[in-house]
Amino acid sequence: MEVKIGIQNIGREIVLESAQDADAVAKVVGDAIAKGSELRLTDDKGRLVIVPANVLGYVEIGAEEARRVGFGAL
């Protein structure tokens, strides 16, 4: 699932692919904001992304859907 993180006063967003489901990512984001700590997410390649919660502008969590393979329309 694709996760986009917007940071205050920065024009570019952080985009990562996560193996976690939407609810798990939303819980991690909510906990980081509530505690005022850092947001820690791991992407599907095992890289750790750390963002201080006090500079978060927004977090967009993509919809969970299976990727299509091929050219046929269903």
KOLGU-4560 file (N, C-alpha, C; in nm, 3 decimals, padded with zeros to 5 digits):
<recs>
<n_xx: 00.083 n_yy: -00.115 n_zz: 00.000 ca_xx: 00.000 ca_yy: 00.000 ca_zz: 00.000 c_xx: 00.088 c_yy: 00.123 c_zz: 00.000 mol: A seq: 1 type: MET>
<n_xx: 00.046 n_yy: 00.224 n_zz: -00.072 ca_xx: 00.122 ca_yy: 00.347 ca_zz: -00.084 c_xx: 00.087 c_yy: 00.443 c_zz: 00.030 mol: A seq: 2 type: GLU>
<n_xx: 00.191 n_yy: 00.500 n_zz: 00.092 ca_xx: 00.174 ca_yy: 00.597 ca_zz: 00.199 c_xx: 00.248 c_yy: 00.724 c_zz: 00.158 mol: A seq: 3 type: VAL>
<n_xx: 00.179 n_yy: 00.839 n_zz: 00.161 ca_xx: 00.241 ca_yy: 00.967 ca_zz: 00.130 c_xx: 00.242 c_yy: 01.051 c_zz: 00.257 mol: A seq: 4 type: LYS>
<n_xx: 00.359 n_yy: 01.107 n_zz: 00.287 ca_xx: 00.375 ca_yy: 01.189 ca_zz: 00.407 c_xx: 00.414 c_yy: 01.329 c_zz: 00.365 mol: A seq: 5 type: ILE>
<n_xx: 00.331 n_yy: 01.426 n_zz: 00.400 ca_xx: 00.361 ca_yy: 01.566 ca_zz: 00.374 c_xx: 00.421 c_yy: 01.629 c_zz: 00.498 mol: A seq: 6 type: GLY>
<n_xx: 00.525 n_yy: 01.708 n_zz: 00.478 ca_xx: 00.595 ca_yy: 01.772 ca_zz: 00.589 c_xx: 00.575 c_yy: 01.923 c_zz: 00.578 mol: A seq: 7 type: ILE>
<n_xx: 00.551 n_yy: 01.987 n_zz: 00.692 ca_xx: 00.527 ca_yy: 02.131 ca_zz: 00.695 c_xx: 00.645 c_yy: 02.206 c_zz: 00.634 mol: A seq: 8 type: GLN>
<n_xx: 00.614 n_yy: 02.308 n_zz: 00.554 ca_xx: 00.712 ca_yy: 02.398 ca_zz: 00.493 c_xx: 00.809 c_yy: 02.329 c_zz: 00.397 mol: A seq: 9 type: ASN>
<n_xx: 00.775 n_yy: 02.210 n_zz: 00.350 ca_xx: 00.855 ca_yy: 02.136 ca_zz: 00.253 c_xx: 00.764 c_yy: 02.105 c_zz: 00.134 mol: A seq: 10 type: ILE>
<n_xx: 00.807 n_yy: 02.139 n_zz: 00.015 ca_xx: 00.724 ca_yy: 02.120 ca_zz: -00.103 c_xx: 00.717 c_yy: 01.978 c_zz: -00.153 mol: A seq: 11 type: GLY>
<n_xx: 00.807 n_yy: 01.895 n_zz: -00.111 ca_xx: 00.812 ca_yy: 01.757 ca_zz: -00.160 c_xx: 00.762 c_yy: 01.662 c_zz: -00.052 mol: A seq: 12 type: ARG>
<n_xx: 00.687 n_yy: 01.560 n_zz: -00.093 ca_xx: 00.636 ca_yy: 01.464 ca_zz: 00.003 c_xx: 00.720 c_yy: 01.336 c_zz: 00.002 mol: A seq: 13 type: GLU>
<n_xx: 00.711 n_yy: 01.260 n_zz: 00.110 ca_xx: 00.777 ca_yy: 01.130 ca_zz: 00.120 c_xx: 00.676 c_yy: 01.026 c_zz: 00.076 mol: A seq: 14 type: ILE>
<n_xx: 00.713 n_yy: 00.940 n_zz: -00.018 ca_xx: 00.624 ca_yy: 00.835 ca_zz: -00.067 c_xx: 00.692 c_yy: 00.701 c_zz: -00.044 mol: A seq: 15 type: VAL>
<n_xx: 00.618 n_yy: 00.608 n_zz: 00.018 ca_xx: 00.674 ca_yy: 00.476 ca_zz: 00.039 c_xx: 00.567 c_yy: 00.371 c_zz: 00.023 mol: A seq: 16 type: LEU>
<n_xx: 00.609 n_yy: 00.251 n_zz: -00.010 ca_xx: 00.520 ca_yy: 00.136 ca_zz: -00.021 c_xx: 00.535 c_yy: 00.054 c_zz: 00.106 mol: A seq: 17 type: GLU>
<n_xx: 00.425 n_yy: 00.030 n_zz: 00.174 ca_xx: 00.428 ca_yy: -00.042 ca_zz: 00.301 c_xx: 00.357 c_yy: -00.176 c_zz: 00.287 mol: A seq: 18 type: SER>
<n_xx: 00.409 n_yy: -00.276 n_zz: 00.358 ca_xx: 00.345 ca_yy: -00.407 ca_zz: 00.359 c_xx: 00.234 c_yy: -00.413 c_zz: 00.463 mol: A seq: 19 type: ALA>
<n_xx: 00.225 n_yy: -00.312 n_zz: 00.551 ca_xx: 00.121 ca_yy: -00.308 ca_zz: 00.654 c_xx: -00.013 c_yy: -00.271 c_zz: 00.592 mol: A seq: 20 type: GLN>
<n_xx: -00.120 n_yy: -00.308 n_zz: 00.660 ca_xx: -00.253 ca_yy: -00.270 ca_zz: 00.611 c_xx: -00.287 c_yy: -00.128 c_zz: 00.657 mol: A seq: 21 type: ASP>
<n_xx: -00.394 n_yy: -00.073 n_zz: 00.603 ca_xx: -00.432 ca_yy: 00.066 ca_zz: 00.629 c_xx: -00.457 c_yy: 00.092 c_zz: 00.777 mol: A seq: 22 type: ALA>
<n_xx: -00.521 n_yy: 00.000 n_zz: 00.845 ca_xx: -00.551 ca_yy: 00.019 ca_zz: 00.987 c_xx: -00.424 c_yy: 00.025 c_zz: 01.071 mol: A seq: 23 type: ASP>
<n_xx: -00.326 n_yy: -00.060 n_zz: 01.039 ca_xx: -00.201 ca_yy: -00.061 ca_zz: 01.114 c_xx: -00.124 c_yy: 00.070 c_zz: 01.094 mol: A seq: 24 type: ALA>
<n_xx: -00.121 n_yy: 00.119 n_zz: 00.969 ca_xx: -00.051 ca_yy: 00.245 ca_zz: 00.941 c_xx: -00.123 c_yy: 00.361 c_zz: 01.010 mol: A seq: 25 type: VAL>
<n_xx: -00.255 n_yy: 00.362 n_zz: 01.006 ca_xx: -00.332 ca_yy: 00.468 ca_zz: 01.071 c_xx: -00.309 c_yy: 00.469 c_zz: 01.221 mol: A seq: 26 type: ALA>
<n_xx: -00.297 n_yy: 00.352 n_zz: 01.282 ca_xx: -00.271 ca_yy: 00.343 ca_zz: 01.426 c_xx: -00.133 c_yy: 00.398 c_zz: 01.460 mol: A seq: 27 type: LYS>
<n_xx: -00.032 n_yy: 00.363 n_zz: 01.381 ca_xx: 00.104 ca_yy: 00.413 ca_zz: 01.405 c_xx: 00.108 c_yy: 00.565 c_zz: 01.393 mol: A seq: 28 type: VAL>
<n_xx: 00.041 n_yy: 00.618 n_zz: 01.291 ca_xx: 00.036 ca_yy: 00.764 ca_zz: 01.270 c_xx: -00.037 c_yy: 00.832 c_zz: 01.386 mol: A seq: 29 type: VAL>
<n_xx: -00.151 n_yy: 00.778 n_zz: 01.423 ca_xx: -00.230 ca_yy: 00.835 ca_zz: 01.533 c_xx: -00.154 c_yy: 00.834 c_zz: 01.665 mol: A seq: 30 type: GLY>
<n_xx: -00.086 n_yy: 00.725 n_zz: 01.693 ca_xx: -00.007 ca_yy: 00.716 ca_zz: 01.817 c_xx: 00.106 c_yy: 00.818 c_zz: 01.818 mol: A seq: 31 type: ASP>
<n_xx: 00.174 n_yy: 00.835 n_zz: 01.704 ca_xx: 00.284 ca_yy: 00.930 ca_zz: 01.696 c_xx: 00.235 c_yy: 01.073 c_zz: 01.719 mol: A seq: 32 type: ALA>
<n_xx: 00.121 n_yy: 01.107 n_zz: 01.661 ca_xx: 00.066 ca_yy: 01.241 ca_zz: 01.677 c_xx: 00.018 c_yy: 01.263 c_zz: 01.820 mol: A seq: 33 type: ILE>
<n_xx: -00.050 n_yy: 01.165 n_zz: 01.877 ca_xx: -00.103 ca_yy: 01.178 ca_zz: 02.013 c_xx: 00.008 c_yy: 01.193 c_zz: 02.116 mol: A seq: 34 type: ALA>
<n_xx: 00.117 n_yy: 01.119 n_zz: 02.097 ca_xx: 00.228 ca_yy: 01.123 ca_zz: 02.193 c_xx: 00.327 c_yy: 01.235 c_zz: 02.163 mol: A seq: 35 type: LYS>
<n_xx: 00.319 n_yy: 01.293 n_zz: 02.043 ca_xx: 00.414 ca_yy: 01.397 ca_zz: 02.005 c_xx: 00.554 c_yy: 01.342 c_zz: 01.980 mol: A seq: 36 type: GLY>
<n_xx: 00.561 n_yy: 01.213 n_zz: 01.952 ca_xx: 00.690 ca_yy: 01.149 ca_zz: 01.927 c_xx: 00.717 c_yy: 01.145 c_zz: 01.776 mol: A seq: 37 type: SER>
<n_xx: 00.803 n_yy: 01.058 n_zz: 01.736 ca_xx: 00.836 ca_yy: 01.046 ca_zz: 01.593 c_xx: 00.752 c_yy: 00.939 c_zz: 01.527 mol: A seq: 38 type: GLU>
<n_xx: 00.724 n_yy: 00.960 n_zz: 01.398 ca_xx: 00.652 ca_yy: 00.863 ca_zz: 01.317 c_xx: 00.756 c_yy: 00.769 c_zz: 01.256 mol: A seq: 39 type: LEU>
<n_xx: 00.742 n_yy: 00.640 n_zz: 01.282 ca_xx: 00.835 ca_yy: 00.540 ca_zz: 01.229 c_xx: 00.758 c_yy: 00.440 c_zz: 01.144 mol: A seq: 40 type: ARG>
<n_xx: 00.791 n_yy: 00.436 n_zz: 01.015 ca_xx: 00.729 ca_yy: 00.341 ca_zz: 00.923 c_xx: 00.838 c_yy: 00.267 c_zz: 00.848 mol: A seq: 41 type: LEU>
<n_xx: 00.815 n_yy: 00.140 n_zz: 00.822 ca_xx: 00.908 ca_yy: 00.058 ca_zz: 00.745 c_xx: 00.846 c_yy: 00.029 c_zz: 00.610 mol: A seq: 42 type: THR>
<n_xx: 00.923 n_yy: 00.051 n_zz: 00.502 ca_xx: 00.868 ca_yy: 00.025 ca_zz: 00.369 c_xx: 00.882 c_yy: -00.122 c_zz: 00.334 mol: A seq: 43 type: ASP>
<n_xx: 00.833 n_yy: -00.161 n_zz: 00.217 ca_xx: 00.832 ca_yy: -00.302 ca_zz: 00.177 c_xx: 00.971 c_yy: -00.357 c_zz: 00.147 mol: A seq: 44 type: ASP>
<n_xx: 01.073 n_yy: -00.270 n_zz: 00.141 ca_xx: 01.210 ca_yy: -00.315 ca_zz: 00.119 c_xx: 01.291 c_yy: -00.318 c_zz: 00.248 mol: A seq: 45 type: LYS>
<n_xx: 01.224 n_yy: -00.288 n_zz: 00.360 ca_xx: 01.290 ca_yy: -00.294 ca_zz: 00.490 c_xx: 01.355 c_yy: -00.164 c_zz: 00.536 mol: A seq: 46 type: GLY>
<n_xx: 01.340 n_yy: -00.057 n_zz: 00.458 ca_xx: 01.398 ca_yy: 00.072 ca_zz: 00.498 c_xx: 01.308 c_yy: 00.138 c_zz: 00.601 mol: A seq: 47 type: ARG>
<n_xx: 01.369 n_yy: 00.202 n_zz: 00.700 ca_xx: 01.297 ca_yy: 00.270 ca_zz: 00.806 c_xx: 01.290 c_yy: 00.418 c_zz: 00.776 mol: A seq: 48 type: LEU>
<n_xx: 01.169 n_yy: 00.474 n_zz: 00.780 ca_xx: 01.147 ca_yy: 00.618 ca_zz: 00.759 c_xx: 01.104 c_yy: 00.676 c_zz: 00.893 mol: A seq: 49 type: VAL>
<n_xx: 01.176 n_yy: 00.778 n_zz: 00.940 ca_xx: 01.146 ca_yy: 00.842 ca_zz: 01.068 c_xx: 01.119 c_yy: 00.990 c_zz: 01.043 mol: A seq: 50 type: ILE>
<n_xx: 01.003 n_yy: 01.037 n_zz: 01.088 ca_xx: 00.964 ca_yy: 01.177 ca_zz: 01.073 c_xx: 00.915 c_yy: 01.227 c_zz: 01.209 mol: A seq: 51 type: VAL>
<n_xx: 00.968 n_yy: 01.339 n_zz: 01.258 ca_xx: 00.916 ca_yy: 01.394 ca_zz: 01.384 c_xx: 00.768 c_yy: 01.431 c_zz: 01.369 mol: A seq: 52 type: PRO>
<n_xx: 00.686 n_yy: 01.392 n_zz: 01.465 ca_xx: 00.542 ca_yy: 01.413 ca_zz: 01.455 c_xx: 00.505 c_yy: 01.561 c_zz: 01.454 mol: A seq: 53 type: ALA>
<n_xx: 00.586 n_yy: 01.647 n_zz: 01.513 ca_xx: 00.552 ca_yy: 01.789 ca_zz: 01.521 c_xx: 00.568 c_yy: 01.862 c_zz: 01.387 mol: A seq: 54 type: ASN>
<n_xx: 00.626 n_yy: 01.798 n_zz: 01.285 ca_xx: 00.640 ca_yy: 01.862 ca_zz: 01.153 c_xx: 00.550 c_yy: 01.798 c_zz: 01.047 mol: A seq: 55 type: VAL>
<n_xx: 00.466 n_yy: 01.702 n_zz: 01.088 ca_xx: 00.376 ca_yy: 01.637 ca_zz: 00.993 c_xx: 00.272 c_yy: 01.736 c_zz: 00.943 mol: A seq: 56 type: LEU>
<n_xx: 00.256 n_yy: 01.739 n_zz: 00.811 ca_xx: 00.151 ca_yy: 01.820 ca_zz: 00.751 c_xx: 00.030 c_yy: 01.733 c_zz: 00.725 mol: A seq: 57 type: GLY>
<n_xx: 00.052 n_yy: 01.616 n_zz: 00.667 ca_xx: -00.055 ca_yy: 01.520 ca_zz: 00.640 c_xx: 00.005 c_yy: 01.383 c_zz: 00.613 mol: A seq: 58 type: TYR>
<n_xx: -00.076 n_yy: 01.280 n_zz: 00.627 ca_xx: -00.038 ca_yy: 01.143 ca_zz: 00.590 c_xx: -00.154 c_yy: 01.087 c_zz: 00.509 mol: A seq: 59 type: VAL>
<n_xx: -00.125 n_yy: 01.050 n_zz: 00.385 ca_xx: -00.227 ca_yy: 00.993 ca_zz: 00.296 c_xx: -00.200 c_yy: 00.844 c_zz: 00.284 mol: A seq: 60 type: GLU>
<n_xx: -00.300 n_yy: 00.765 n_zz: 00.322 ca_xx: -00.287 ca_yy: 00.619 ca_zz: 00.319 c_xx: -00.367 c_yy: 00.570 c_zz: 00.200 mol: A seq: 61 type: ILE>
<n_xx: -00.299 n_yy: 00.505 n_zz: 00.106 ca_xx: -00.364 ca_yy: 00.457 ca_zz: -00.016 c_xx: -00.458 c_yy: 00.342 c_zz: 00.011 mol: A seq: 62 type: GLY>
<n_xx: -00.549 n_yy: 00.320 n_zz: -00.081 ca_xx: -00.645 ca_yy: 00.211 ca_zz: -00.070 c_xx: -00.577 c_yy: 00.078 c_zz: -00.093 mol: A seq: 63 type: ALA>
<n_xx: -00.625 n_yy: -00.022 n_zz: -00.023 ca_xx: -00.571 ca_yy: -00.156 ca_zz: -00.041 c_xx: -00.639 c_yy: -00.221 c_zz: -00.160 mol: A seq: 64 type: GLU>
<n_xx: -00.562 n_yy: -00.255 n_zz: -00.261 ca_xx: -00.618 ca_yy: -00.327 ca_zz: -00.375 c_xx: -00.508 c_yy: -00.411 c_zz: -00.437 mol: A seq: 65 type: GLU>
<n_xx: -00.547 n_yy: -00.524 n_zz: -00.489 ca_xx: -00.450 ca_yy: -00.613 ca_zz: -00.554 c_xx: -00.405 c_yy: -00.548 c_zz: -00.686 mol: A seq: 66 type: ALA>
<n_xx: -00.279 n_yy: -00.561 n_zz: -00.716 ca_xx: -00.229 ca_yy: -00.506 ca_zz: -00.841 c_xx: -00.272 c_yy: -00.595 c_zz: -00.957 mol: A seq: 67 type: ARG>
<n_xx: -00.312 n_yy: -00.529 n_zz: -01.064 ca_xx: -00.356 ca_yy: -00.603 ca_zz: -01.183 c_xx: -00.235 c_yy: -00.640 c_zz: -01.267 mol: A seq: 68 type: ARG>
<n_xx: -00.245 n_yy: -00.752 n_zz: -01.331 ca_xx: -00.141 ca_yy: -00.799 ca_zz: -01.420 c_xx: -00.201 c_yy: -00.822 c_zz: -01.556 mol: A seq: 69 type: VAL>
<n_xx: -00.136 n_yy: -00.774 n_zz: -01.659 ca_xx: -00.186 ca_yy: -00.795 ca_zz: -01.794 c_xx: -00.255 c_yy: -00.671 c_zz: -01.851 mol: A seq: 70 type: GLY>
<n_xx: -00.309 n_yy: -00.688 n_zz: -01.970 ca_xx: -00.369 ca_yy: -00.575 ca_zz: -02.040 c_xx: -00.519 c_yy: -00.588 c_zz: -02.056 mol: A seq: 71 type: PHE>
<n_xx: -00.578 n_yy: -00.698 n_zz: -02.014 ca_xx: -00.721 ca_yy: -00.721 ca_zz: -02.032 c_xx: -00.804 c_yy: -00.636 c_zz: -01.939 mol: A seq: 72 type: GLY>
<n_xx: -00.920 n_yy: -00.595 n_zz: -01.984 ca_xx: -01.012 ca_yy: -00.518 ca_zz: -01.900 c_xx: -01.117 c_yy: -00.612 c_zz: -01.844 mol: A seq: 73 type: ALA>
<n_xx: -01.140 n_yy: -00.601 n_zz: -01.715 ca_xx: -01.241 ca_yy: -00.685 ca_zz: -01.650 c_xx: -01.354 c_yy: -00.604 c_zz: -01.600 mol: A seq: 74 type: LEU>
</recs>
